[in-house]
Amino acid sequence: MLSFRPHLVRSLGIPVLTVFLALSFSQASAEPSNLQPYDNNPVLAVVEGEPIILDDLKTQEIHGVMVQLHQMQELALKEKILERLSEKHPEMKLTQIPLPDRDDITRFYQSTPTVRELGTLEKMEGEIREYLRKVSRTSYIEDRYQMAIKKGWAKVYLQPPLEFKLKAEIKTAKLWFEGDDGRSRRIFLLEYSDFQCPFCKRVQGTLDRLREKYGKEVQFGYRHFPLDFHKGAKFMAESVECARDQDRFWEFQKILYEHSSTIERTNIYPYAKKAGVMNLRQFRTCVQERKYKNRVLNDFRDGIKLGIQGTPTFILGTFDPDTRTVSGDFMSGAVSEEKFSQVIEKYLSISRAEVHLPR
């Protein structure tokens, strides 16, 4: 499926990438008799007898670059394996990759609403053709690579970077489940979003379904990350905090996403009333005086410290009620329900195992 997602990745520079490439492929130049299995967390230095390993250097930014680099390495490795094998096994050659035709492009365009939103078929044809060509090539390589592995023609040692756990403070996040409902939720999904981000809007339905499915075991929290180039995003974030004063945060949040392209400072009050805000005078004063300017700003600053560069971004993992922190996976973009569920199930399994450990 074609995915038009914004990737706001800040470059770390060629020297850093060169180091990672050198680390990842350091065994490739050795003689066959000296080959060692790939190590994705090597010792980089020893200081007064104490080693510094690659994971000691990790930040979310570095981890993101390492994941991207691994994906490039993995594809290059598969192609190299097939290239070597094609000398003895002609079926491994990459010369028979089917190319997309006009019918393929038309079917893809008609079945992908997000692509239709970007323009006409004539306008999008070139991008779709290139995307389908890449998908076809990747699929073709993967099929033959798996065949080679099953037949025992190749043994692969390349491994992805070790998981990177990020710890994020909850602070003033708005919680979906509040009050004492008798449930102790050990898993937390913390969201950083922008009301004028189309991908933030799209993922709200996914989050609603996750709350219905995992509401007994997972807590959900919302913090603000209004981007500077989205005019009105800060105003909307401050406004929903004003609605929070009257216990109408989630109702107003939904309306703001539904009408993000039409809501302005001058017409926001009818929408607040529709969300159930009863004391409009109090709400108006709160908005005009920018009562929650600092709360929104602090959310944004905390997001920057975590390494967030775009929206929506999620931290999904285990929750520590004593420190009010969530420690887990860093995810960004319009994440699919399937992907969320996989990560949630992973942490639920860990949590259930911990509960049954002998004391």
C-alpha positions in Angstrom: 0.0 0.0 0.0 1.3 3.4 -0.9 2.0 5.5 2.1 2.3 9.3 1.8 3.6 10.2 5.2 5.7 13.1 6.2 9.2 12.1 7.4 10.8 15.0 9.2 14.2 13.3 9.8 17.1 15.6 10.7 20.4 14.5 9.2 23.2 13.4 11.5 25.9 14.0 8.9 28.0 11.7 6.7 30.7 11.0 9.3 28.2 9.3 11.7 26.6 7.3 9.0 30.1 6.3 7.8 30.9 5.0 11.3 27.7 2.9 11.4 28.4 1.5 8.0 31.9 0.6 9.0 30.6 -1.1 12.2 27.9 -3.0 10.3 30.1 -4.3 7.5 33.4 -4.6 9.4 33.4 -8.4 9.1 32.8 -8.4 5.3 36.5 -7.7 4.5 37.9 -10.5 6.6 39.2 -13.7 5.2 36.7 -16.6 5.2 38.6 -18.4 7.9 38.3 -15.4 10.2 34.6 -14.6 9.7 32.6 -13.9 12.8 28.8 -13.7 13.2 27.4 -10.1 12.8 27.3 -8.2 16.1 24.7 -5.4 16.2 25.9 -4.1 19.5 29.7 -4.1 19.3 32.2 -2.6 21.8 33.3 0.7 20.4 35.8 1.7 23.0 37.3 0.7 26.4 37.9 3.5 28.9 39.9 2.5 32.0 38.8 -1.1 31.6 35.1 -0.3 31.1 33.6 -0.9 27.6 31.5 1.5 25.7 29.0 -0.4 23.5 27.0 0.9 20.6 23.8 1.0 22.6 25.4 3.4 25.1 25.4 6.0 22.4 21.8 5.6 21.4 19.3 8.4 21.3 15.9 8.3 19.5 17.5 10.2 16.7 20.5 7.8 16.3 18.3 4.8 16.6 16.0 6.1 13.9 19.0 6.5 11.5 20.3 3.0 12.5 16.9 1.5 11.6 16.8 3.3 8.3 20.4 2.2 7.6 19.6 -1.4 8.5 16.7 -1.5 6.1 19.1 -0.3 3.3 21.7 -2.8 4.3 19.1 -5.6 4.4 17.9 -4.9 0.9 21.5 -4.5 -0.4 22.4 -7.8 1.2 19.5 -9.7 -0.3 20.4 -8.4 -3.8 24.0 -9.3 -3.3 23.0 -12.9 -2.2 20.9 -13.3 -5.3 23.6 -11.9 -7.5 26.1 -14.5 -6.2 23.6 -17.3 -6.5 22.5 -16.4 -10.0 25.8 -17.8 -11.4 24.7 -21.3 -10.5 21.0 -20.8 -10.2 19.5 -18.8 -13.1 16.1 -18.6 -11.3 17.8 -16.2 -8.9 18.4 -13.6 -11.6 16.7 -10.2 -11.2 16.0 -9.8 -14.9 12.4 -11.0 -14.9 10.8 -8.5 -12.5 7.3 -7.6 -13.8 6.7 -3.9 -14.4 3.4 -2.2 -13.7 1.1 -1.4 -16.6 -1.6 1.2 -17.0 -4.3 -1.1 -15.6 -2.2 -1.7 -12.5 -1.8 2.1 -12.0 -5.5 2.7 -12.5 -6.6 0.0 -10.1 -4.2 1.3 -7.4 -5.4 4.9 -7.8 -9.0 3.9 -7.6 -8.5 1.7 -4.6 -6.4 4.1 -2.6 -8.4 7.1 -1.3 -5.4 8.9 0.2 -3.8 9.0 -3.2 -6.9 10.3 -4.9 -6.9 13.1 -2.4 -3.5 14.2 -3.8 -4.6 14.8 -7.4 -6.0 13.3 -10.6 -4.8 10.0 -12.1 -2.9 11.9 -14.7 -1.1 14.0 -12.1 -0.3 11.0 -9.9 0.5 8.4 -12.6 4.3 8.9 -12.6 4.6 8.6 -8.8 2.3 5.6 -8.7 4.2 3.9 -11.5 7.5 4.4 -9.6 6.0 3.2 -6.3 4.6 0.1 -7.9 7.8 -0.6 -9.7 9.7 -0.5 -6.3 7.1 -2.7 -4.6 7.3 -5.2 -7.4 11.1 -5.3 -7.3 11.1 -5.7 -3.5 8.5 -8.5 -3.6 10.4 -10.3 -6.4 13.7 -10.1 -4.4 12.0 -11.2 -1.2 10.4 -14.3 -2.8 13.7 -15.5 -4.3 15.6 -14.6 -1.2 13.3 -16.7 1.0 13.7 -19.6 -1.5 17.5 -19.3 -1.2 17.2 -19.5 2.6 14.9 -22.5 2.6 17.2 -24.4 0.3 20.1 -23.6 2.5 22.1 -21.7 -0.2 22.8 -18.8 2.1 23.1 -18.2 5.9 22.4 -14.6 7.1 23.9 -13.0 10.2 22.7 -9.4 9.7 20.4 -8.4 12.6 18.4 -5.2 13.2 19.4 -2.7 15.9 18.4 -3.7 19.4 15.2 -2.2 20.6 15.4 1.3 21.9 13.3 2.1 24.9 12.3 5.7 25.4 11.2 7.0 28.8 8.6 9.8 28.7 7.0 11.8 31.6 3.2 12.0 31.6 3.1 15.4 33.4 -0.1 17.2 32.4 -1.2 14.8 29.7 -5.0 14.4 29.5 -5.8 10.8 30.3 -8.6 8.9 28.6 -9.4 6.9 31.8 -9.4 9.1 34.8 -10.6 8.6 38.4 -10.7 5.4 40.4 -12.4 2.8 38.3 -10.8 0.0 40.1 -8.4 -0.9 37.3 -4.6 -0.7 37.3 -3.5 -0.2 33.8 0.2 -1.1 33.4 0.4 -0.3 29.7 0.3 3.4 28.4 0.0 4.9 25.0 1.1 8.5 25.1 0.3 10.6 22.0 1.9 13.9 20.9 -0.3 15.6 18.3 -1.2 18.7 16.3 -4.8 19.6 15.5 -3.9 20.7 11.9 -1.9 17.6 11.1 -3.9 15.4 8.6 -2.2 12.3 9.9 -3.1 13.1 13.5 -6.7 13.4 12.4 -6.6 10.1 10.5 -5.2 8.2 13.4 -8.0 9.3 15.9 -10.3 6.6 14.6 -7.6 4.0 15.1 -7.1 5.1 18.7 -10.9 5.0 19.3 -10.9 1.3 18.2 -7.9 0.6 20.4 -9.6 2.1 23.5 -12.6 -0.1 22.9 -10.4 -3.2 22.4 -7.8 -2.6 25.2 -9.6 -0.2 27.6 -9.4 -2.6 30.5 -5.6 -2.9 30.3 -4.2 0.2 28.5 -4.3 3.9 29.5 -4.2 6.6 26.8 -2.8 10.1 27.2 -2.7 13.2 25.0 -0.1 15.9 24.9 0.4 18.8 22.4 3.0 19.3 19.7 1.7 22.2 17.6 4.1 22.8 14.6 5.0 26.3 13.8 4.0 26.1 10.1 0.4 25.1 11.2 -1.2 28.4 11.8 -3.9 28.1 14.5 -2.6 24.8 15.9 -1.4 26.5 19.1 -4.7 28.3 19.5 -6.6 25.1 19.1 -4.3 23.3 21.7 -4.9 26.1 24.2 -8.6 26.1 23.5 -9.1 22.4 24.2 -7.3 22.9 27.5 -9.9 25.5 28.3 -12.6 23.0 27.5 -10.8 20.6 29.9 -11.6 23.0 32.7 -15.2 22.1 32.2 -14.6 18.3 31.6 -15.1 18.5 27.9 -11.6 17.9 26.6 -12.3 14.8 24.5 -15.6 16.1 23.2 -14.0 19.3 22.0 -10.8 17.5 20.8 -13.0 15.4 18.4 -14.7 18.4 17.0 -11.5 20.3 16.5 -10.1 17.4 14.4 -13.4 17.1 12.5 -13.5 20.9 11.6 -9.8 21.8 11.8 -9.9 23.5 8.4 -12.8 25.8 9.3 -12.3 26.6 12.9 -10.8 30.1 13.6 -10.5 32.4 16.6 -13.7 34.2 15.6 -15.9 31.2 15.2 -14.7 28.8 17.9 -17.4 29.4 20.5 -20.3 27.7 18.7 -18.1 24.6 18.3 -17.3 24.7 22.1 -21.0 24.9 22.9 -21.6 21.9 20.6 -18.9 20.0 22.6 -20.9 20.6 25.8 -19.0 23.6 27.2 -21.7 25.2 29.4 -20.0 28.3 30.8 -19.1 30.0 27.5 -18.1 33.2 29.4 -15.5 31.3 31.4 -14.3 29.5 28.2 -14.0 32.8 26.3 -12.0 34.4 29.1 -9.7 31.4 29.3 -9.1 31.5 25.5 -8.6 35.2 25.3 -6.2 35.4 28.2 -4.3 32.3 26.9 -4.5 30.7 30.3 -2.9 27.5 29.0 -0.2 29.0 26.8 2.6 27.6 29.1 1.0 24.2 29.4 1.0 23.8 25.6 4.5 25.2 25.3 5.8 22.8 28.0 4.3 19.9 26.1 6.1 21.0 23.0 9.4 21.5 24.8 9.2 18.0 26.4 8.5 16.6 23.0 11.6 18.2 21.6 13.7 16.7 24.4 12.3 13.3 23.5 13.4 13.7 19.9 10.0 14.3 18.4 10.3 16.0 15.0 6.8 15.4 13.5 3.3 14.4 14.3 1.7 12.3 15.4 4.2 10.6 17.6 3.5 7.9 20.2 5.4 6.4 23.1 3.9 3.0 23.9 5.1 0.8 26.7 4.9 0.1 30.4 3.7 2.7 32.9 5.3 3.5 36.3 2.7 5.2 38.5 5.3 6.2 41.1 7.4 8.2 38.6 4.5 8.8 36.2 6.6 7.8 33.3 6.0 5.5 30.3 9.0 3.4 29.0 8.7 1.8 25.6 8.6 2.1 21.9 8.8 5.3 19.9 6.3 5.3 17.0 5.4 8.0 14.5 3.0 8.7 11.6 -0.4 7.4 11.0 0.4 4.0 12.6 -1.9 1.2 11.7 -4.2 -0.6 14.1 -2.3 -3.8 13.4 1.0 -2.3 14.4 -0.3 -0.7 17.5 -1.9 -4.0 18.5 1.3 -5.9 18.0 3.3 -3.6 20.3 0.5 -3.5 22.9 0.3 -7.3 22.9 4.1 -7.4 23.4 3.9 -5.3 26.5 0.8 -7.0 27.8 2.7 -10.3 27.6 5.7 -8.8 29.5 3.4 -7.3 32.1 1.4 -10.5 32.7 4.7 -12.5 33.0 6.0 -10.0 35.6 2.8 -10.4 37.7 3.2 -14.2 37.9 6.9 -14.1 38.8 7.6 -15.7 42.2 8.2 -13.1 45.0 
